[in-house]
């Protein structure tokens, strides 16, 4: 195991939901698994007035999100590592007292600053830390973690990177995307580059198209005001799903190192074919969920949600088709979709292989040789599923699809860390492989920005409605093209096994 240095993790926005729900539980799990050094501390920073004891009670002793994987003595010992410092984060004059508090803790000069704050505070926090010398690495390493969104559009993303680089060097900046911390996402690299049965087929000669789905059953819940200024394109596609696409499609790195892997992801973003105005109208579908009855319960439409404008044009669903202009993927369409209020919560990648060139056998469904599929399930029921044809026992050469599946849960005595747990440990150890680099963020925005601008300026681009609890606007099916009929999006089940048998409609 790689050695971890003594350090202090400083969490700005420490009284917020993310800290209590994800960050403190992740650090506690690392502590219980002996991944943290002997000398470490967590310093929560927020304007809410807490003593150390009150804060420990809130985030440790009474935190319902803390898994019961340690004894009461272990929790008590861990809570002694937790400290709190009340200050106004937006006040540059308050950072001198923060530096004094860090000195008093006397752990080391190694600091991680986690900005669990609104993006509007990223500049003032990074500038204020720099002004009091807390970005200087003369007495130890300094790292800063920021949460998405990394900008609201291309212009603001460029400005954010410029601001951050004024106070911290690029190797010090960790842009966190929790999707990349999921074990099944990381396994993409192993699936592709460690298996000779897959890598020779991973190109335009054998793959018909690639499909990525991220569906949620929930609506905007209590985040209507925030979401109405964001939408599915900014919230999910610009970051999470384009990052998944990059891992699926990138070239093999020269080495399994941070810089080599991130370089290949960057080259993939540079290979995305820009969408023309005609492409945007034809190949990008946006929608909003409307009121419907789900399992006997009436749920509101998006425009009826709290904090949402009754005339909102913000999308809760996006489906799009795009191409990657390089040797490996020339002519292979990639399809991405995401939406709220869908039939099931699922994120998966589907590799559709080309059908056999000659239709010898009729399947039991009456359909000639359909595609083989490799489904990589990110969540839930994490695992992989391979669909291929087999003969039905008995008379004649009748064929049916069968499934060969693997589930992570079947790995006995194997601990699967949460995404934040893995990503925080990587930052502590100075490994930015699974974090987004500034130039890659800008390249992703260069691809997405024309779509957002077209939606803002072209009133002729339609916004489709879809009933809550369905798979989105039926127009999205028109995006998918095949060499034979009956090809459409895959409509996944919550369960990976028995796929297509027990499933949400």
C-alpha positions as CSV (number, residue, x, y, z in Angstrom):
1,X,0.0,0.0,0.0
2,X,1.3,3.5,-0.9
3,X,2.4,5.5,2.1
4,X,0.2,8.4,3.2
5,X,1.8,11.5,4.7
6,X,0.7,13.2,7.8
7,X,-1.8,15.9,6.8
8,X,-4.8,18.1,7.7
9,X,-8.0,18.0,5.6
10,X,-9.7,21.4,5.7
11,X,-13.3,21.2,4.6
12,X,-15.0,24.6,3.7
13,X,-18.7,24.3,3.9
14,X,-18.3,21.9,6.8
15,X,-21.9,22.3,8.2
16,X,-23.4,21.4,4.8
17,X,-25.1,18.2,3.6
18,X,-22.2,16.9,1.5
19,X,-19.8,16.9,4.4
20,X,-22.2,15.0,6.7
21,X,-23.5,12.6,4.1
22,X,-20.4,11.8,2.1
23,X,-17.1,13.4,3.2
24,X,-16.9,12.5,6.9
25,X,-18.2,8.9,6.4
26,X,-15.6,8.5,3.7
27,X,-12.8,9.7,6.0
28,X,-14.1,7.5,8.8
29,X,-14.1,4.4,6.5
30,X,-10.5,5.1,5.5
31,X,-9.6,5.5,9.2
32,X,-11.3,2.2,10.1
33,X,-9.4,0.4,7.3
34,X,-6.0,1.9,8.5
35,X,-5.4,3.9,5.3
36,X,-4.8,7.2,7.1
37,X,-1.4,8.1,8.7
38,X,-0.9,8.2,12.5
39,X,-1.0,12.0,12.5
40,X,-3.9,13.5,10.6
41,X,-6.8,15.9,11.4
42,X,-10.0,17.1,9.9
43,X,-10.8,20.8,10.3
44,X,-14.3,21.8,9.4
45,X,-14.7,25.5,8.4
46,X,-18.0,27.3,8.1
47,X,-19.8,30.4,9.5
48,X,-22.1,28.4,11.7
49,X,-21.1,28.6,15.4
50,X,-19.9,25.2,16.7
51,X,-17.5,24.2,19.4
52,X,-15.3,21.2,18.5
53,X,-17.5,19.0,20.8
54,X,-20.7,20.2,19.2
55,X,-19.4,19.6,15.7
56,X,-18.1,16.1,16.6
57,X,-21.5,15.3,17.9
58,X,-23.2,16.4,14.7
59,X,-20.9,14.7,12.1
60,X,-19.7,11.6,14.1
61,X,-21.8,10.6,17.1
62,X,-25.2,11.5,15.7
63,X,-24.5,11.1,12.0
64,X,-26.9,8.5,10.5
65,X,-24.8,8.3,7.4
66,X,-21.8,6.8,9.3
67,X,-21.7,3.1,8.7
68,X,-21.5,0.9,11.8
69,X,-18.1,-0.5,10.8
70,X,-16.3,0.4,14.0
71,X,-16.7,0.1,17.7
72,X,-17.9,2.9,20.0
73,X,-14.3,3.3,21.1
74,X,-13.2,3.6,17.5
75,X,-15.8,6.3,16.8
76,X,-14.7,8.1,19.9
77,X,-11.0,7.9,18.9
78,X,-11.9,9.2,15.4
79,X,-13.9,12.0,16.7
80,X,-10.8,13.3,18.6
81,X,-9.3,13.9,15.1
82,X,-12.2,16.2,14.1
83,X,-12.0,20.0,14.8
84,X,-14.0,23.0,13.9
85,X,-13.2,26.6,13.0
86,X,-16.0,29.2,12.6
87,X,-15.3,31.9,10.1
88,X,-16.9,33.8,7.2
89,X,-15.5,32.1,4.2
90,X,-16.2,35.0,1.9
91,X,-14.1,37.4,4.1
92,X,-10.4,37.5,3.0
93,X,-9.4,39.0,6.3
94,X,-10.6,35.9,8.2
95,X,-7.9,33.6,6.7
96,X,-5.1,34.7,9.0
97,X,-7.0,33.2,11.9
98,X,-7.5,30.0,9.9
99,X,-3.7,29.8,9.3
100,X,-3.1,30.3,13.1
101,X,-5.6,27.4,13.9
102,X,-3.8,25.1,11.5
103,X,-0.5,25.9,13.1
104,X,-2.0,25.2,16.6
105,X,-3.1,21.7,15.4
106,X,0.6,21.1,14.8
107,X,0.2,18.0,12.5
108,X,2.4,18.9,9.5
109,X,2.6,21.5,6.7
110,X,0.6,19.2,4.4
111,X,-2.9,20.5,3.8
112,X,-5.9,19.5,1.6
113,X,-8.5,22.2,1.2
114,X,-11.9,20.8,0.2
115,X,-14.2,23.4,-1.2
116,X,-17.7,22.1,-0.4
117,X,-19.1,25.6,-1.2
118,X,-21.0,27.3,-3.9
119,X,-18.8,27.8,-7.0
120,X,-19.1,31.6,-6.5
121,X,-16.7,31.2,-3.6
122,X,-14.0,29.2,-5.4
123,X,-12.1,32.4,-6.4
124,X,-12.2,34.2,-3.1
125,X,-11.2,31.0,-1.1
126,X,-8.3,30.2,-3.3
127,X,-7.1,33.8,-3.5
128,X,-7.4,34.2,0.3
129,X,-5.5,31.0,1.0
130,X,-2.8,32.1,-1.3
131,X,-2.6,35.6,0.3
132,X,-1.8,34.1,3.7
133,X,0.8,31.6,2.3
134,X,-1.4,28.5,2.4
135,X,-0.8,27.6,-1.2
136,X,3.0,27.7,-0.8
137,X,4.6,24.3,-0.7
138,X,8.0,25.2,0.9
139,X,6.9,23.6,4.2
140,X,4.8,20.8,2.8
141,X,2.4,19.9,0.0
142,X,-0.9,21.9,-0.5
143,X,-3.8,20.6,-2.5
144,X,-7.2,22.0,-3.3
145,X,-10.3,20.0,-4.2
146,X,-13.3,21.7,-6.0
147,X,-16.7,20.2,-6.8
148,X,-18.5,20.6,-10.0
149,X,-19.8,22.6,-11.8
150,X,-16.4,23.7,-13.2
151,X,-18.0,26.7,-14.8
152,X,-21.4,27.5,-16.2
153,X,-20.3,27.6,-19.8
154,X,-17.1,27.8,-21.8
155,X,-16.4,31.4,-20.9
156,X,-16.9,30.9,-17.1
157,X,-14.9,27.6,-17.2
158,X,-12.0,29.4,-18.8
159,X,-12.2,32.2,-16.3
160,X,-12.4,29.7,-13.4
161,X,-9.3,27.9,-14.5
162,X,-7.5,31.2,-15.0
163,X,-8.4,32.3,-11.4
164,X,-7.4,29.0,-9.8
165,X,-4.1,28.9,-11.7
166,X,-3.3,32.4,-10.3
167,X,-3.1,31.0,-6.8
168,X,-2.4,27.2,-7.2
169,X,-0.4,25.3,-9.7
170,X,-2.3,22.7,-11.9
171,X,-0.8,19.7,-10.1
172,X,-2.2,21.1,-6.8
173,X,-5.8,21.4,-8.2
174,X,-8.1,18.4,-7.9
175,X,-11.4,18.7,-9.8
176,X,-13.5,15.9,-8.3
177,X,-16.1,13.9,-10.3
178,X,-17.5,11.2,-8.0
179,X,-18.5,9.1,-11.1
180,X,-14.9,8.5,-11.8
181,X,-14.4,7.1,-8.2
182,X,-16.9,4.3,-8.8
183,X,-15.2,0.8,-9.0
184,X,-17.1,-0.1,-12.1
185,X,-15.9,3.0,-13.9
186,X,-12.3,2.3,-13.0
187,X,-12.7,-1.3,-14.2
188,X,-13.3,0.0,-17.7
189,X,-9.5,0.4,-18.1
190,X,-9.0,-3.2,-16.9
191,X,-11.8,-4.6,-19.1
192,X,-10.4,-2.9,-22.2
193,X,-6.6,-3.1,-21.8
194,X,-6.1,-6.3,-19.8
195,X,-8.3,-8.6,-21.8
196,X,-7.3,-9.8,-25.3
197,X,-10.8,-11.0,-26.0
198,X,-12.0,-7.3,-25.9
199,X,-9.3,-5.0,-27.0
200,X,-8.9,-6.3,-30.6
201,X,-12.7,-5.8,-31.1
202,X,-12.8,-2.3,-29.6
203,X,-13.0,-0.3,-32.8
204,X,-15.0,0.6,-35.8
205,X,-14.5,-2.8,-37.5
206,X,-16.5,-4.6,-34.9
207,X,-18.6,-2.1,-32.9
208,X,-21.8,-0.8,-34.4
209,X,-22.5,1.9,-31.8
210,X,-21.9,2.8,-28.1
211,X,-24.7,3.8,-25.7
212,X,-24.4,5.5,-22.3
213,X,-27.4,5.9,-20.0
214,X,-27.7,7.7,-16.7
215,X,-31.3,7.6,-15.4
216,X,-32.7,8.8,-12.1
217,X,-36.1,8.0,-10.6
218,X,-36.2,11.2,-8.6
219,X,-37.3,14.6,-9.7
220,X,-35.5,17.8,-8.7
221,X,-36.7,17.4,-5.1
222,X,-35.9,20.5,-3.1
223,X,-33.3,21.7,-5.6
224,X,-35.7,23.3,-8.1
225,X,-34.1,26.8,-7.8
226,X,-30.6,25.5,-8.4
227,X,-31.6,23.0,-11.1
228,X,-33.6,25.5,-13.1
229,X,-30.4,27.5,-13.7
230,X,-28.4,24.3,-14.5
231,X,-30.3,21.6,-16.3
232,X,-29.4,18.0,-17.4
233,X,-26.7,19.1,-19.9
234,X,-24.7,21.0,-17.4
235,X,-25.5,18.8,-14.4
236,X,-24.8,15.4,-16.0
237,X,-23.5,15.3,-19.6
238,X,-20.8,18.0,-19.6
239,X,-18.9,16.2,-16.8
240,X,-20.1,12.7,-15.8
241,X,-21.1,11.2,-19.1
242,X,-18.5,12.8,-21.3
243,X,-15.9,11.4,-18.8
244,X,-17.4,8.0,-19.1
245,X,-17.3,8.3,-22.9
246,X,-13.6,9.3,-22.7
247,X,-12.8,6.1,-20.7
248,X,-14.7,3.9,-23.1
249,X,-13.1,5.4,-26.2
250,X,-9.6,6.6,-25.3
251,X,-6.5,5.1,-26.8
252,X,-4.3,2.8,-24.7
253,X,-2.0,4.9,-22.5
254,X,1.7,4.2,-22.9
255,X,1.9,3.6,-19.1
256,X,-0.6,3.1,-16.3
257,X,0.4,6.5,-14.9
258,X,-1.6,9.6,-14.0
259,X,-0.2,11.8,-16.8
260,X,-0.5,9.1,-19.5
261,X,-4.1,8.2,-18.7
262,X,-5.2,11.9,-18.4
263,X,-3.4,12.7,-21.7
264,X,-5.4,10.0,-23.5
265,X,-8.6,11.3,-22.1
266,X,-7.7,14.8,-23.3
267,X,-6.9,13.6,-26.8
268,X,-10.3,11.9,-26.9
269,X,-12.0,15.2,-26.0
270,X,-10.0,16.9,-28.8
271,X,-11.3,14.3,-31.2
272,X,-15.0,15.0,-30.6
273,X,-16.6,16.1,-33.9
274,X,-18.0,19.6,-33.3
275,X,-21.8,19.8,-33.7
276,X,-23.1,22.2,-36.4
277,X,-26.4,24.1,-35.9
278,X,-28.0,21.5,-38.1
279,X,-26.6,18.6,-36.0
280,X,-27.9,20.3,-32.8
281,X,-31.4,20.5,-34.1
282,X,-31.3,17.0,-35.5
283,X,-29.1,15.0,-33.1
284,X,-29.8,16.5,-29.7
285,X,-33.2,15.9,-28.0
286,X,-34.2,17.7,-24.8
287,X,-37.3,17.2,-22.7
288,X,-39.0,18.0,-19.4
289,X,-41.0,15.6,-17.3
290,X,-44.7,16.2,-16.9
291,X,-47.1,15.3,-14.2
292,X,-48.1,11.6,-14.0
293,X,-49.2,8.9,-11.7
294,X,-46.5,6.4,-10.6
295,X,-47.4,3.4,-8.6
296,X,-50.7,5.1,-7.6
297,X,-49.0,8.3,-6.5
298,X,-49.4,11.5,-8.5
299,X,-46.1,13.3,-9.0
300,X,-45.8,16.9,-10.2
301,X,-44.4,18.0,-13.5
302,X,-41.1,19.8,-13.6
303,X,-42.7,23.2,-14.0
304,X,-44.9,22.5,-11.0
305,X,-41.8,21.9,-8.7
306,X,-40.9,24.3,-6.0
307,X,-38.5,27.0,-7.2
308,X,-39.1,26.3,-10.9
309,X,-40.5,28.9,-13.2
310,X,-43.9,27.9,-14.7
311,X,-42.5,28.8,-18.1
312,X,-39.1,27.1,-17.6
313,X,-37.2,25.9,-20.7
314,X,-34.7,24.0,-18.6
315,X,-34.2,20.4,-19.7
316,X,-34.6,17.5,-17.3
317,X,-33.8,15.0,-20.1
318,X,-31.1,15.0,-22.9
319,X,-30.4,12.4,-25.5
320,X,-27.7,13.1,-28.1
321,X,-25.8,11.5,-30.9
322,X,-22.2,12.4,-31.7
323,X,-19.1,11.1,-33.4
324,X,-15.4,10.8,-32.6
325,X,-13.1,11.7,-35.5
326,X,-10.1,9.4,-35.1
327,X,-8.9,6.2,-36.7
328,X,-10.4,3.9,-34.1
329,X,-13.9,5.3,-34.0
330,X,-14.5,6.8,-37.5
331,X,-18.2,6.5,-38.4
332,X,-19.2,4.8,-35.1
333,X,-22.1,6.8,-33.5
334,X,-22.1,7.4,-29.7
335,X,-25.4,7.9,-28.0
336,X,-25.7,9.5,-24.5
337,X,-28.9,10.1,-22.5
338,X,-29.8,11.2,-19.1
339,X,-33.0,12.1,-17.4
340,X,-34.9,12.6,-14.2
341,X,-38.2,10.9,-13.3
342,X,-37.3,7.8,-15.3
343,X,-38.6,4.2,-14.6
344,X,-35.5,3.1,-12.7
345,X,-32.2,4.4,-11.4
346,X,-29.4,3.1,-13.5
347,X,-26.1,4.1,-15.1
348,X,-24.6,1.8,-17.7
349,X,-22.5,1.6,-20.8
350,X,-23.6,-0.6,-23.7
351,X,-21.3,-1.8,-26.4
352,X,-23.3,-2.9,-29.4
353,X,-21.2,-5.2,-31.7
354,X,-21.9,-5.4,-35.4
355,X,-24.2,-8.2,-36.5
356,X,-22.9,-11.2,-38.3
357,X,-22.6,-10.5,-42.1
358,X,-24.8,-13.4,-43.1
359,X,-28.2,-14.3,-41.5
360,X,-28.1,-18.0,-41.1
361,X,-30.3,-18.5,-38.2
362,X,-33.7,-17.1,-37.1
363,X,-34.0,-16.4,-33.4
364,X,-36.8,-17.6,-31.3
365,X,-38.2,-14.0,-31.4
366,X,-38.5,-14.2,-35.2
367,X,-35.8,-11.6,-35.6
368,X,-32.7,-12.3,-37.6
369,X,-29.3,-12.3,-35.8
370,X,-29.4,-9.3,-33.5
371,X,-26.3,-7.6,-32.1
372,X,-24.2,-9.1,-29.4
373,X,-24.0,-6.6,-26.5
374,X,-21.6,-6.0,-23.6
375,X,-23.3,-4.1,-20.8
376,X,-21.1,-2.5,-18.2
377,X,-23.3,-1.6,-15.2
378,X,-22.0,1.4,-13.2
379,X,-24.9,1.4,-10.7
380,X,-26.8,-0.2,-9.1
381,X,-26.2,-4.0,-9.1
382,X,-22.7,-3.3,-10.3
383,X,-21.2,-5.7,-12.8
384,X,-21.0,-6.8,-16.4
385,X,-23.4,-8.6,-18.7
386,X,-22.6,-10.2,-22.1
387,X,-25.4,-11.1,-24.4
388,X,-24.9,-13.7,-27.2
389,X,-26.8,-16.3,-29.2
390,X,-27.2,-20.0,-28.3
391,X,-29.2,-22.8,-29.8
392,X,-32.5,-23.7,-28.1
393,X,-32.4,-27.4,-27.1
394,X,-34.5,-29.6,-29.3
395,X,-35.3,-29.9,-32.9
396,X,-34.1,-27.4,-35.5
397,X,-31.6,-24.6,-35.4
398,X,-33.6,-22.2,-33.4
399,X,-31.6,-19.5,-31.6
400,X,-32.2,-17.4,-28.5
401,X,-30.2,-14.8,-26.6
402,X,-28.5,-15.8,-23.4
403,X,-26.8,-13.8,-20.7
404,X,-23.4,-14.3,-19.1
405,X,-23.1,-12.0,-16.1
406,X,-20.7,-11.0,-13.4
407,X,-21.6,-9.1,-10.2
408,X,-19.1,-7.3,-7.9
409,X,-21.1,-8.4,-4.9
410,X,-20.1,-12.0,-5.8
411,X,-16.5,-11.3,-4.9
412,X,-16.3,-12.8,-1.5
413,X,-14.7,-10.8,1.3
414,X,-14.0,-7.9,-1.0
415,X,-14.5,-4.4,0.2
416,X,-15.9,-2.0,-2.4
417,X,-15.1,1.5,-1.3
418,X,-17.5,4.4,-1.9
419,X,-16.5,6.9,-4.7
420,X,-15.6,9.7,-2.3
421,X,-13.6,7.3,-0.2
422,X,-11.4,6.3,-3.2
423,X,-11.0,9.8,-4.5
424,X,-10.1,11.3,-1.1
425,X,-7.4,8.7,-0.6
426,X,-6.1,9.3,-4.1
427,X,-5.8,13.1,-3.3
428,X,-4.1,12.3,0.0
429,X,-1.6,10.1,-1.9
430,X,-1.1,12.7,-4.6
431,X,-2.7,10.6,-7.4
432,X,-4.9,12.8,-9.7
433,X,-5.6,10.0,-12.3
434,X,-9.3,10.0,-11.5
435,X,-9.6,13.8,-11.3
436,X,-10.4,16.1,-14.2
437,X,-7.5,18.2,-15.5
438,X,-8.1,21.9,-16.5
439,X,-7.5,21.5,-20.2
440,X,-9.9,18.5,-20.4
441,X,-12.6,20.5,-18.6
442,X,-12.2,23.3,-21.2
443,X,-12.3,20.8,-24.1
444,X,-15.5,19.2,-22.8
445,X,-17.0,22.7,-22.5
446,X,-15.9,23.6,-26.1
447,X,-18.0,20.6,-27.3
448,X,-21.1,21.4,-25.1
449,X,-21.1,25.2,-25.3
450,X,-22.6,25.5,-28.8
451,X,-25.6,23.3,-27.8
452,X,-26.4,25.5,-24.8
453,X,-26.0,28.7,-27.0
454,X,-28.3,27.2,-29.7
455,X,-31.0,26.5,-27.1
456,X,-30.7,30.0,-25.7
457,X,-30.9,31.7,-29.1
458,X,-33.0,29.5,-31.4
459,X,-36.6,29.4,-30.3
460,X,-37.4,26.8,-33.0
461,X,-35.5,24.0,-31.2
462,X,-38.2,22.0,-29.5
463,X,-38.6,21.1,-25.9
464,X,-40.5,17.8,-25.6
465,X,-42.6,16.7,-22.7
466,X,-42.5,13.2,-21.3
467,X,-44.7,11.7,-18.6
468,X,-42.9,11.2,-15.3
469,X,-42.0,7.5,-14.9
470,X,-41.3,6.9,-18.6
471,X,-38.1,6.6,-20.6
472,X,-38.3,10.2,-22.0
473,X,-39.6,11.7,-25.3
474,X,-40.3,9.1,-28.0
475,X,-38.5,11.3,-30.4
476,X,-35.2,10.1,-28.9
477,X,-35.8,6.8,-30.6
478,X,-35.3,8.5,-33.9
479,X,-31.7,9.2,-33.1
480,X,-30.6,5.6,-33.1
481,X,-29.9,4.1,-36.5
482,X,-29.2,0.5,-37.4
483,X,-28.4,-1.9,-40.1
484,X,-31.6,-3.7,-39.4
485,X,-35.0,-2.9,-37.9
486,X,-36.0,-3.0,-34.3
487,X,-32.8,-1.3,-33.1
488,X,-33.4,1.3,-30.4
489,X,-32.1,2.4,-27.0
490,X,-31.7,-0.4,-24.5
491,X,-34.2,-0.1,-21.7
492,X,-32.4,-1.4,-18.7
493,X,-33.7,-3.0,-15.6
494,X,-32.7,-2.2,-12.0
495,X,-31.4,-5.8,-11.8
496,X,-28.6,-6.9,-14.1
497,X,-29.4,-10.6,-14.0
498,X,-32.6,-11.9,-15.7
499,X,-32.3,-8.8,-17.9
500,X,-35.5,-8.2,-19.9
501,X,-37.5,-10.6,-17.8
502,X,-38.2,-8.7,-14.6
503,X,-38.1,-5.1,-15.6
504,X,-39.7,-1.7,-15.1
505,X,-41.8,-0.6,-18.1
